Amino acid sequence: MTKNQLSKIISELDHNYQYSEDFNVVKNGRQELLFVMDELSKLFAKKSEQLEFYNANVPDNIGYTQDYIDELKEQGN
C-alpha cells in the first residue's frame, strides 16, 4: 500500500466510532483502526513517524498528542 492510499483511508475513517451505541459500528471502527495501524507499521519503521503520518491525515483535535510523539522520539521510537 502506498502512502497516498493509506492517507485516503485514514481521512475517510469514522474517527468517532467509539462513541456509537451500535456495537457493530464500534467493532468495525476498531478493526479499521487496527488495519491502519498495521499498514503504518509496514510503511514507517518508527512509531513516532507512524503517529505523525496518522495525525497529518485526521481532522483537527483527533489523533495523538505531540507530547506523546516527542516522548517516543526521545526513546528512539
CYANA upper distance limits for C-alpha pairs under 8 A (distance plus 0.5 A):
  1 MET  CA      5 GLN  CA      6.85
  1 MET  CA      6 LEU  CA      7.29
  1 MET  CA     39 GLU  CA      8.01
  2 THR  CA      6 LEU  CA      6.79
  3 LYS  CA      7 SER  CA      6.41
  3 LYS  CA     43 LEU  CA      8.03
  4 ASN  CA      8 LYS  CA      6.80
  5 GLN  CA      9 ILE  CA      6.90
  6 LEU  CA     10 ILE  CA      6.60
  6 LEU  CA     36 VAL  CA      7.89
  6 LEU  CA     39 GLU  CA      8.11
  6 LEU  CA     40 LEU  CA      8.48
  7 SER  CA     11 SER  CA      6.66
  7 SER  CA     54 TYR  CA      8.29
  7 SER  CA     57 ASN  CA      6.41
  8 LYS  CA     12 GLU  CA      6.77
  8 LYS  CA     57 ASN  CA      8.40
  9 ILE  CA     13 LEU  CA      6.83
  9 ILE  CA     36 VAL  CA      8.33
 10 ILE  CA     36 VAL  CA      7.57
 10 ILE  CA     54 TYR  CA      7.57
 10 ILE  CA     57 ASN  CA      6.63
 10 ILE  CA     58 VAL  CA      7.11
 11 SER  CA     57 ASN  CA      5.92
 11 SER  CA     58 VAL  CA      5.92
 11 SER  CA     59 PRO  CA      8.12
 13 LEU  CA     29 GLY  CA      8.26
 13 LEU  CA     32 GLU  CA      8.04
 14 ASP  CA     29 GLY  CA      7.20
 15 HIS  CA     29 GLY  CA      8.34
 15 HIS  CA     62 ILE  CA      7.88
 16 ASN  CA     20 SER  CA      7.98
 17 TYR  CA     25 VAL  CA      6.59
 17 TYR  CA     26 VAL  CA      5.74
 17 TYR  CA     29 GLY  CA      5.96
 17 TYR  CA     30 ARG  CA      8.43
 18 GLN  CA     25 VAL  CA      8.48
 18 GLN  CA     26 VAL  CA      5.88
 18 GLN  CA     29 GLY  CA      7.87
 19 TYR  CA     26 VAL  CA      8.24
 20 SER  CA     25 VAL  CA      7.03
 20 SER  CA     26 VAL  CA      6.88
 21 GLU  CA     25 VAL  CA      8.48
 21 GLU  CA     26 VAL  CA      8.43
 22 ASP  CA     26 VAL  CA      7.10
 23 PHE  CA     27 LYS  CA      6.51
 24 ASN  CA     28 ASN  CA      6.46
 25 VAL  CA     29 GLY  CA      6.49
 26 VAL  CA     30 ARG  CA      6.70
 27 LYS  CA     31 GLN  CA      6.83
 28 ASN  CA     32 GLU  CA      6.60
 29 GLY  CA     33 LEU  CA      6.64
 30 ARG  CA     34 LEU  CA      6.63
 31 GLN  CA     35 PHE  CA      6.69
 32 GLU  CA     36 VAL  CA      6.74
 33 LEU  CA     37 MET  CA      6.62
 34 LEU  CA     38 ASP  CA      6.60
 35 PHE  CA     39 GLU  CA      6.73
 36 VAL  CA     40 LEU  CA      6.61
 37 MET  CA     41 SER  CA      6.77
 37 MET  CA     50 GLN  CA      8.41
 38 ASP  CA     42 LYS  CA      7.08
 39 GLU  CA     43 LEU  CA      6.99
 40 LEU  CA     44 PHE  CA      6.47
 40 LEU  CA     50 GLN  CA      5.99
 41 SER  CA     45 ALA  CA      6.88
 41 SER  CA     46 LYS  CA      8.23
 41 SER  CA     47 LYS  CA      7.87
 41 SER  CA     50 GLN  CA      7.14
 43 LEU  CA     50 GLN  CA      8.38
 44 PHE  CA     49 GLU  CA      6.63
 44 PHE  CA     50 GLN  CA      6.21
 45 ALA  CA     49 GLU  CA      7.93
 45 ALA  CA     50 GLN  CA      8.29
 46 LYS  CA     50 GLN  CA      6.96
 46 LYS  CA     76 GLY  CA      8.42
 46 LYS  CA     77 ASN  CA      5.59
 47 LYS  CA     51 LEU  CA      6.73
 47 LYS  CA     72 LEU  CA      7.71
 47 LYS  CA     77 ASN  CA      5.99
 48 SER  CA     52 GLU  CA      6.62
 48 SER  CA     69 ILE  CA      5.76
 48 SER  CA     70 ASP  CA      8.02
 48 SER  CA     72 LEU  CA      6.32
 48 SER  CA     73 LYS  CA      6.61
 48 SER  CA     77 ASN  CA      6.52
 49 GLU  CA     53 PHE  CA      6.69
 50 GLN  CA     54 TYR  CA      6.70
 51 LEU  CA     55 ASN  CA      6.49
 51 LEU  CA     63 GLY  CA      8.44
 51 LEU  CA     64 TYR  CA      7.27
 51 LEU  CA     69 ILE  CA      7.53
 52 GLU  CA     56 ALA  CA      6.65
 52 GLU  CA     69 ILE  CA      7.93
 53 PHE  CA     57 ASN  CA      7.12
 54 TYR  CA     58 VAL  CA      7.08
 54 TYR  CA     63 GLY  CA      7.66
 55 ASN  CA     62 ILE  CA      7.84
 55 ASN  CA     63 GLY  CA      5.79
 55 ASN  CA     64 TYR  CA      7.12
 58 VAL  CA     62 ILE  CA      6.70
 58 VAL  CA     63 GLY  CA      7.32
 64 TYR  CA     68 TYR  CA      7.39
 64 TYR  CA     69 ILE  CA      7.77
 65 THR  CA     69 ILE  CA      7.05
 66 GLN  CA     70 ASP  CA      6.48
 67 ASP  CA     71 GLU  CA      6.62
 68 TYR  CA     72 LEU  CA      6.83
 69 ILE  CA     73 LYS  CA      6.83
 70 ASP  CA     74 GLU  CA      6.75
 71 GLU  CA     75 GLN  CA      6.89
 72 LEU  CA     76 GLY  CA      6.80
 72 LEU  CA     77 ASN  CA      5.49
 73 LYS  CA     77 ASN  CA      5.82
